[in-house]
């Protein structure tokens, strides 16, 4: 029986034994923390979360940012946004990799400091297991909606 079990385990692909780096609900919660860290410039959180090879491709490839670029921008944010929230988040799991897909709404103050406008983006975020830690490897965003000043 032992030989049969060892044989069965040896023919299974390693990916079949892999599990997501975090349970889906916990990863979605951590992803919300990522949005807040971007909003307020939480460099320690971002440094810990982002994989060394992190890349963010913005709308229509208009900008591509690396981990170093995000950390530099977060250290001295030009803008503090009113809010960053996500909705309609879905998780796609394959082995120890999870792709989150959803909508991100970014509320930005207008120059008057009293009113704001919103931009909504469709996003894909890829989380991977790196040495036992769940790291954000890649992000792609596409603007899908903008409001007028409120």
Secondary structure by P-SEA (a helix, b strand, c coil): caaaaaaaaaaccccccccccccaaaaaaaaaaaaaaaaccaaaaaaaccccbbbbbcccccccccaaaaaaaaaccccccccccccbbbbbbcccbbbbbbbbbbbbbccccccbbbbbbbbbbbbbbccccccccbbbbbbccccccc
